[in-house]
Amino acid sequence: MAYEPLHHKYRPQTFGALVGQDAIATTLANALRQRRIAPAYLFCGPRGTGKTSSARILAKSLNCIAQDHPTPDPCGTCETCRSITNGSALDFIEIDAASNTGVDNIRELIERAQFAPVQCRYKVYVIDECHMLSTAAFNALLKTLEEPPSNVVFILATTDPQRVLPTIISRCQKFDYRRIPLEPMIGHLRKIADLEEIAIDNDALRLVAQVSQGGLRDAQSLLDQLSLLEPPVNADAVWDLVGAVPERDLLALVQAILSDDGTAVLDSARKLMDRGREPLIVLQNLAGFYRDLLIAKTAGDRQDLVAITPPTWADMQALVQSLDPKLFLLGQQHLRAAEGQVKNTTQPRLWLEVTLLGLLPSTLAGQAGGTTAIAPPPSISIARPAPPVNSSSPSASPIAPAPAASVSPLSSTEAAPGVAPGEQMPASTNGAMPGGQSLDPAVASNSPPPDAQNAPPPDPGATPAPNLDQLWLQVIAVLEPLGTRALMLQQGSLLFFDGVVARVGISSRPLFKMAQGRVENVEAAFQKVLNQKVQVSLEVLPDPKPEAPAPTIAPALSQGVEPRPAPVDLPPTPSPVFEAPAPVAQPEASQADASPLPAIASDFDRAVKNFAHFFNGQVVDLDDGPSLDQTPLKPSEAAAKQPSHPDKDVPF
């Protein structure tokens, strides 16, 4: 004869044999006695609590031929009862909804339900795990559930009633199966062990019932496995078989933790893992043991709440007698936070040991008291342009030329690039003039940049930083087209350059978008000058360059009076100002000494005038001062002077 598992052999055959479901058994038995048979039933509850067994008992009670009417006590020996028990009855159809989820399967079921029973009084359809049906299948079943044929009964069973449509639930009589209580399960397991002659002690049997967590089928299957071990079966054999950590080992680990001995904790954890316990299982079992310790501290008389044998329970009560419950709550929080790390890491042993060391009372006390210090982040020096010098400061001195080693100063007769004669030159953002002239060293020493005070001493072997103003002028000299050159000369300034990245500041926010479209041209100019690729980024300066006041030399030129050089003093304006010197005859320079700066100025003047002619206007200053061209042009003259092919690249 083939072997029959215990959960099949000892399946309940009557409502009175159901374990732990007294209310449901009583309700169904009274319905059978009063012959108040509902068209549809819905059995909900955890696994192994008797849902399918109740469906088979109900089918036998409806169709038992030992009596001429439905009975709550089927005989179990007639042909109908035996065929329903072994699943060979034609009128008892048990369907697995996980394999028949579609609407076509339900349509076929509905068509067959219209035929009369062949052997029995009622045709019973049992749909197991009905929550797996699709929404369309549920909707197709609605009408038949509500008004089935008079000799058809539907029984739906599920472990997840939340996924069943409310319209289905409302058409069924719902019964909620609960987990089997501990004592009735222990009594049932003892009865089976006595009938099967399994030598197992009471502590082990109690542990089997506790480990199964209210599922009678799981408990019967575990008892079936334990029957294969050498008798007598004790609690340690149960722990080893289920793969959990024995309660005595957990108690020893907790004692090592509470003694605040990290070495003992690591030794206990490694002994468990060397015996084949998974790190995640150790962590989860330890979290449950912390819960049991908290129950032992707060409710020592409720041993029924824990899965602990009486000897270990007594030791736990003695251990937690003088401890603060807050220690166990903090430990549970720590274990819960570390579970994801141990589960997902590639080094679970390492993280389990780190987690256990975090459970030491000294560590938890430091976390609870907030004494954990956080190291400040390391200071990072960021290159930034020096702040502009306030010319109104009392320590300001007249402008002095920069040393010749940095950049060659302009001659007294040459105007600065991009500045017309008589026009004032704006100061650059880093405190030096665009032509290479810098402010007085005393001014620079009185206003050092914020990071310069804490900067480390320079490395003698390091490459000296480039002169930003000189490099920027070289880049502008080769920048194409002319409009971009004029835009960058007037509005741009080089803020930072480290050999790879250059940051260029734009003083005018309205012109920033236009400048962004010329980044590729600026990068090409950098590559021409340095023979390497440079990444250029633009940013708007926080304080735009101040507009220059009206030139003061134009009225003198219009009256034919030769101006005299004015002393170079700092006016009370935000930036230093140059007064244009008188033009002096200058000997011709050789072609080798020629500088591209005058060409830049002439190109800028031509671009400005072409722009004015294009709009039939004249160049004026923003402060409503005298214009660069004192004689306004008439429309006819402007059209005559306008070049036939104006520059397509407008500088603004």
NULUMGU-266803 format. One record per residue (C-alpha): x, y, z. Coordinates in steps of 0.5 Angstrom, whole numbers, plus 500, padded with zeros to 3 digits. Example, Ala and Ser with C-alpha at 12.3 -4.5 7.8 and 13.67 -1.06 7.14 Angstrom:
DOSE     X     Y     Z
DOSE   525   491   516
DOSE   527   498   514
END
This chain:
DOSE     X     Y     Z
DOSE   500   500   500
DOSE   503   507   498
DOSE   505   511   504
DOSE   500   517   506
DOSE   502   523   509
DOSE   500   525   516
DOSE   496   531   514
DOSE   492   527   509
DOSE   491   521   514
DOSE   488   525   519
DOSE   484   530   515
DOSE   478   531   519
DOSE   472   528   516
DOSE   466   531   520
DOSE   465   538   523
DOSE   466   535   530
DOSE   473   533   528
DOSE   475   540   526
DOSE   480   543   530
DOSE   480   550   533
DOSE   474   552   529
DOSE   468   551   533
DOSE   464   557   531
DOSE   464   555   524
DOSE   463   548   525
DOSE   457   550   529
DOSE   454   555   524
DOSE   454   550   518
DOSE   452   544   522
DOSE   445   548   524
DOSE   444   550   517
DOSE   444   543   515
DOSE   439   541   520
DOSE   435   546   518
DOSE   436   545   511
DOSE   438   553   510
DOSE   443   551   504
DOSE   446   558   501
DOSE   447   558   494
DOSE   455   560   495
DOSE   460   560   501
DOSE   466   564   502
DOSE   471   560   506
DOSE   477   565   508
DOSE   483   564   513
DOSE   491   562   513
DOSE   493   556   510
DOSE   492   550   514
DOSE   486   552   518
DOSE   481   547   515
DOSE   478   551   509
DOSE   478   545   504
DOSE   477   540   509
DOSE   470   544   511
DOSE   468   544   503
DOSE   469   537   503
DOSE   465   535   509
DOSE   460   540   507
DOSE   459   536   500
DOSE   459   530   504
DOSE   454   532   508
DOSE   449   535   503
DOSE   450   528   499
DOSE   450   523   504
DOSE   446   517   502
DOSE   445   514   508
DOSE   440   519   510
DOSE   434   521   505
DOSE   436   529   507
DOSE   442   533   508
DOSE   446   531   515
DOSE   451   535   519
DOSE   454   528   521
DOSE   455   524   514
DOSE   457   517   515
DOSE   463   517   511
DOSE   462   509   508
DOSE   457   510   503
DOSE   459   510   496
DOSE   458   518   495
DOSE   462   519   501
DOSE   468   515   499
DOSE   468   518   492
DOSE   468   525   495
DOSE   473   523   499
DOSE   478   520   494
DOSE   476   525   489
DOSE   472   521   484
DOSE   465   523   485
DOSE   462   526   478
DOSE   458   531   482
DOSE   464   534   486
DOSE   468   538   482
DOSE   474   541   485
DOSE   478   547   481
DOSE   484   550   482
DOSE   483   557   480
DOSE   491   558   480
DOSE   491   554   473
DOSE   484   556   471
DOSE   484   564   471
DOSE   481   566   465
DOSE   474   568   463
DOSE   473   562   458
DOSE   474   557   464
DOSE   468   560   468
DOSE   464   560   462
DOSE   465   553   461
DOSE   463   552   469
DOSE   457   556   468
DOSE   455   551   462
DOSE   456   545   466
DOSE   452   548   472
DOSE   446   548   468
DOSE   446   540   468
DOSE   442   536   473
DOSE   447   532   478
DOSE   448   525   476
DOSE   449   521   482
DOSE   448   526   488
DOSE   443   531   490
DOSE   447   537   489
DOSE   452   539   484
DOSE   458   542   489
DOSE   463   546   485
DOSE   469   548   490
DOSE   474   554   487
DOSE   480   553   491
DOSE   485   560   491
DOSE   479   564   488
DOSE   483   570   489
DOSE   487   568   483
DOSE   481   569   478
DOSE   481   575   473
DOSE   477   581   474
DOSE   473   578   468
DOSE   472   571   470
DOSE   469   574   477
DOSE   464   578   473
DOSE   462   572   469
DOSE   461   569   475
DOSE   457   574   478
DOSE   450   572   476
DOSE   451   565   477
DOSE   453   566   484
DOSE   447   570   485
DOSE   442   565   482
DOSE   444   558   481
DOSE   440   552   479
DOSE   437   550   485
DOSE   441   543   486
DOSE   448   547   485
DOSE   452   550   491
DOSE   459   554   490
DOSE   464   554   495
DOSE   470   559   494
DOSE   476   558   498
DOSE   482   563   499
DOSE   488   566   503
DOSE   487   573   501
DOSE   480   575   501
DOSE   482   583   500
DOSE   483   581   492
DOSE   476   578   492
DOSE   471   583   488
DOSE   466   586   493
DOSE   461   584   489
DOSE   463   577   489
DOSE   463   577   497
DOSE   456   580   498
DOSE   453   574   494
DOSE   456   569   499
DOSE   456   567   506
DOSE   463   569   508
DOSE   466   565   514
DOSE   473   567   517
DOSE   478   561   519
DOSE   482   563   525
DOSE   489   560   526
DOSE   489   554   531
DOSE   490   556   538
DOSE   496   553   541
DOSE   493   548   546
DOSE   488   545   542
DOSE   493   544   537
DOSE   498   540   542
DOSE   492   536   544
DOSE   491   534   537
DOSE   499   533   535
DOSE   499   528   542
DOSE   493   524   539
DOSE   497   523   533
DOSE   503   521   536
DOSE   500   516   540
DOSE   496   513   534
DOSE   503   513   530
DOSE   507   511   536
DOSE   512   517   535
DOSE   516   518   541
DOSE   517   525   542
DOSE   517   529   549
DOSE   512   534   551
DOSE   517   540   550
DOSE   518   538   543
DOSE   511   537   541
DOSE   510   544   544
DOSE   515   547   540
DOSE   512   544   534
DOSE   506   547   535
DOSE   509   554   536
DOSE   513   554   530
DOSE   507   552   526
DOSE   504   559   528
DOSE   497   556   528
DOSE   497   552   521
DOSE   495   545   523
DOSE   498   542   516
DOSE   505   545   518
DOSE   505   542   525
DOSE   503   535   522
DOSE   508   535   516
DOSE   513   537   521
DOSE   511   531   526
DOSE   511   527   520
DOSE   519   529   519
DOSE   521   528   526
DOSE   518   521   526
DOSE   524   519   522
DOSE   529   521   527
DOSE   532   517   533
DOSE   527   516   539
DOSE   526   520   543
DOSE   525   526   540
DOSE   527   533   544
DOSE   527   540   543
DOSE   534   541   540
DOSE   532   536   534
DOSE   526   540   533
DOSE   530   547   532
DOSE   536   543   528
DOSE   530   540   523
DOSE   527   547   522
DOSE   534   551   521
DOSE   532   556   527
DOSE   537   558   532
DOSE   536   554   539
DOSE   533   558   544
DOSE   539   556   549
DOSE   544   558   544
DOSE   540   565   543
DOSE   540   566   551
DOSE   547   565   551
DOSE   548   570   545
DOSE   544   575   549
DOSE   548   574   556
DOSE   554   575   552
DOSE   551   582   549
DOSE   548   584   556
DOSE   555   583   559
DOSE   558   588   554
DOSE   563   583   552
DOSE   565   584   544
DOSE   569   578   544
DOSE   564   573   547
DOSE   559   576   542
DOSE   563   575   536
DOSE   565   568   539
DOSE   558   566   540
DOSE   556   568   533
DOSE   561   565   529
DOSE   559   558   533
DOSE   552   559   530
DOSE   554   560   523
DOSE   560   555   523
DOSE   554   550   525
DOSE   550   552   519
DOSE   546   557   521
DOSE   544   563   516
DOSE   546   570   518
DOSE   539   572   516
DOSE   536   567   520
DOSE   540   568   526
DOSE   538   576   526
DOSE   531   574   525
DOSE   531   569   531
DOSE   535   574   535
DOSE   529   579   534
DOSE   524   575   536
DOSE   528   573   542
DOSE   528   580   544
DOSE   521   580   544
DOSE   520   574   548
DOSE   525   578   553
DOSE   521   584   553
DOSE   515   579   555
DOSE   518   576   560
DOSE   520   583   563
DOSE   513   586   563
DOSE   508   579   563
DOSE   512   574   566
DOSE   506   570   567
DOSE   504   569   560
DOSE   508   564   557
DOSE   503   562   552
DOSE   505   568   548
DOSE   512   566   547
DOSE   515   559   543
DOSE   519   558   549
DOSE   520   551   553
DOSE   519   552   561
DOSE   526   551   563
DOSE   529   557   558
DOSE   523   561   560
DOSE   525   561   568
DOSE   532   563   566
DOSE   530   569   562
DOSE   525   571   567
DOSE   532   571   572
DOSE   536   575   567
DOSE   531   581   565
DOSE   530   582   573
DOSE   534   588   573
DOSE   534   590   566
DOSE   531   596   563
DOSE   525   595   558
DOSE   528   600   554
DOSE   534   596   553
DOSE   530   591   549
DOSE   526   596   545
DOSE   533   600   543
DOSE   535   593   541
DOSE   529   591   537
DOSE   530   597   533
DOSE   537   596   531
DOSE   536   589   529
DOSE   530   591   525
DOSE   534   597   521
DOSE   540   592   520
DOSE   535   586   517
DOSE   535   589   510
DOSE   543   590   510
DOSE   544   583   512
DOSE   539   580   507
DOSE   542   584   501
DOSE   549   584   502
DOSE   554   580   499
DOSE   558   579   506
DOSE   552   577   511
DOSE   557   574   516
DOSE   561   581   517
DOSE   554   585   517
DOSE   551   580   522
DOSE   557   581   527
DOSE   557   589   526
DOSE   550   589   528
DOSE   551   584   534
DOSE   557   589   536
DOSE   552   595   536
DOSE   547   591   541
DOSE   552   592   546
DOSE   549   596   552
DOSE   555   601   552
DOSE   553   603   544
DOSE   546   603   545
DOSE   547   608   551
DOSE   551   612   547
DOSE   546   612   541
DOSE   540   614   546
DOSE   544   619   550
DOSE   545   623   543
DOSE   553   623   545
DOSE   555   620   538
DOSE   559   626   535
DOSE   559   627   528
DOSE   566   629   525
DOSE   566   636   521
DOSE   567   635   514
DOSE   574   637   511
DOSE   575   644   509
DOSE   575   644   501
DOSE   579   650   498
DOSE   575   653   492
DOSE   578   657   487
DOSE   574   664   486
DOSE   576   671   483
DOSE   578   676   488
DOSE   573   681   490
DOSE   574   688   487
DOSE   577   693   491
DOSE   573   699   493
DOSE   576   705   490
DOSE   573   709   496
DOSE   577   706   501
DOSE   582   711   505
DOSE   587   706   503
DOSE   587   707   496
DOSE   592   710   492
DOSE   594   712   485
DOSE   594   706   480
DOSE   601   704   478
DOSE   603   700   472
DOSE   604   692   473
DOSE   611   689   473
DOSE   614   688   466
DOSE   615   681   468
DOSE   607   680   468
DOSE   605   683   462
DOSE   608   689   457
DOSE   604   696   459
DOSE   601   700   454
DOSE   604   706   452
DOSE   602   713   454
DOSE   599   714   447
DOSE   596   708   446
DOSE   588   707   448
DOSE   586   700   451
DOSE   583   695   447
DOSE   576   696   445
DOSE   576   703   449
DOSE   575   709   444
DOSE   580   715   446
DOSE   577   719   451
DOSE   573   713   454
DOSE   574   711   461
DOSE   576   704   462
DOSE   573   699   467
DOSE   576   695   472
DOSE   577   687   471
DOSE   573   683   476
DOSE   580   681   480
DOSE   583   687   481
DOSE   587   688   475
DOSE   586   693   469
DOSE   585   689   462
DOSE   591   692   460
DOSE   596   688   465
DOSE   596   694   470
DOSE   594   693   477
DOSE   592   696   483
DOSE   597   699   488
DOSE   600   693   492
DOSE   598   696   499
DOSE   591   696   496
DOSE   591   689   495
DOSE   595   687   501
DOSE   589   691   505
DOSE   584   686   502
DOSE   586   679   501
DOSE   581   674   499
DOSE   577   670   504
DOSE   581   663   502
DOSE   588   667   502
DOSE   589   667   509
DOSE   588   660   511
DOSE   591   658   504
DOSE   597   653   505
DOSE   604   655   503
DOSE   606   655   495
DOSE   609   649   493
DOSE   616   651   490
DOSE   616   645   485
DOSE   609   647   482
DOSE   607   651   476
DOSE   606   658   477
DOSE   598   660   476
DOSE   597   664   469
DOSE   596   671   469
DOSE   588   671   468
DOSE   588   678   465
DOSE   594   677   460
DOSE   591   670   458
DOSE   584   673   457
DOSE   587   678   452
DOSE   591   673   448
DOSE   584   669   447
DOSE   580   675   445
DOSE   586   677   440
DOSE   584   671   436
DOSE   577   670   438
DOSE   572   670   431
DOSE   568   673   429
DOSE   569   680   431
DOSE   562   681   434
DOSE   564   675   439
DOSE   570   679   440
DOSE   567   685   442
DOSE   562   682   446
DOSE   567   678   450
DOSE   572   684   451
DOSE   566   689   454
DOSE   562   684   458
DOSE   567   678   459
DOSE   572   677   464
DOSE   576   670   466
DOSE   575   668   473
DOSE   578   662   473
DOSE   583   657   469
DOSE   587   651   471
DOSE   589   648   465
DOSE   583   644   463
DOSE   577   648   465
DOSE   576   656   464
DOSE   570   660   468
DOSE   568   666   464
DOSE   564   671   468
DOSE   559   676   464
DOSE   557   682   467
DOSE   551   683   464
DOSE   545   679   465
DOSE   541   681   459
DOSE   547   679   455
DOSE   548   672   458
DOSE   544   668   453
DOSE   547   671   447
DOSE   554   669   450
DOSE   552   662   452
DOSE   551   661   444
DOSE   558   664   443
DOSE   562   658   448
DOSE   564   654   442
DOSE   568   660   439
DOSE   571   662   446
DOSE   573   654   446
DOSE   576   655   439
DOSE   580   661   441
DOSE   583   658   447
DOSE   585   652   443
DOSE   589   657   438
DOSE   592   660   444
DOSE   594   654   448
DOSE   594   648   443
DOSE   590   644   448
DOSE   582   643   449
DOSE   579   647   454
DOSE   572   647   457
DOSE   569   654   458
DOSE   563   655   463
DOSE   560   662   463
DOSE   556   665   469
DOSE   553   672   471
DOSE   557   676   475
DOSE   554   678   482
DOSE   556   685   481
DOSE   556   687   474
DOSE   561   692   471
DOSE   559   699   472
DOSE   558   703   466
DOSE   563   708   464
DOSE   561   716   465
DOSE   561   721   459
DOSE   567   722   456
DOSE   570   729   458
DOSE   575   730   452
DOSE   570   730   447
DOSE   568   737   448
DOSE   575   740   448
DOSE   576   736   441
DOSE   570   739   438
DOSE   573   746   440
DOSE   579   745   437
DOSE   583   746   444
DOSE   589   741   445
DOSE   587   737   452
DOSE   593   737   457
DOSE   594   730   461
DOSE   590   730   467
DOSE   593   727   474
DOSE   591   720   475
DOSE   587   720   481
DOSE   581   716   484
DOSE   575   719   483
DOSE   569   717   488
DOSE   566   712   483
DOSE   566   704   484
DOSE   572   703   480
DOSE   578   706   478
DOSE   578   711   471
DOSE   583   713   466
DOSE   583   720   463
DOSE   586   719   456
DOSE   593   722   455
DOSE   594   727   450
DOSE   596   724   443
DOSE   603   725   442
DOSE   607   723   436
DOSE   610   716   436
DOSE   615   713   432
DOSE   613   707   428
DOSE   614   700   431
DOSE   617   694   427
DOSE   613   689   425
DOSE   616   684   430
DOSE   614   688   436
DOSE   607   690   433
DOSE   601   688   438
DOSE   594   686   436
DOSE   591   690   441
DOSE   590   696   437
DOSE   587   692   432
DOSE   582   690   437
DOSE   580   697   438
DOSE   579   699   431
DOSE   575   693   430
DOSE   571   694   436
DOSE   570   702   433
DOSE   568   699   427
DOSE   563   694   429
DOSE   560   699   434
DOSE   559   704   428
DOSE   556   699   423
DOSE   551   697   428
DOSE   549   704   429
DOSE   549   705   422
DOSE   545   699   421
DOSE   539   702   425
DOSE   540   709   422
DOSE   542   712   429
DOSE   548   714   433
DOSE   553   712   438
DOSE   551   715   445
DOSE   553   714   452
DOSE   548   711   457
DOSE   549   717   462
DOSE   546   721   456
DOSE   553   724   455
DOSE   556   727   449
DOSE   556   722   443
DOSE   562   719   440
DOSE   560   722   434
DOSE   558   729   435
DOSE   555   730   428
DOSE   548   727   428
DOSE   547   723   421
DOSE   541   725   417
DOSE   538   719   414
DOSE   540   720   407
DOSE   547   721   410
DOSE   547   715   414
DOSE   544   711   408
DOSE   550   713   404
DOSE   555   711   409
DOSE   552   705   411
DOSE   557   699   408
DOSE   554   695   402
DOSE   556   689   406
DOSE   555   690   413
DOSE   558   685   418
DOSE   553   679   419
DOSE   555   678   426
DOSE   552   684   431
DOSE   556   685   437
DOSE   550   686   442
END
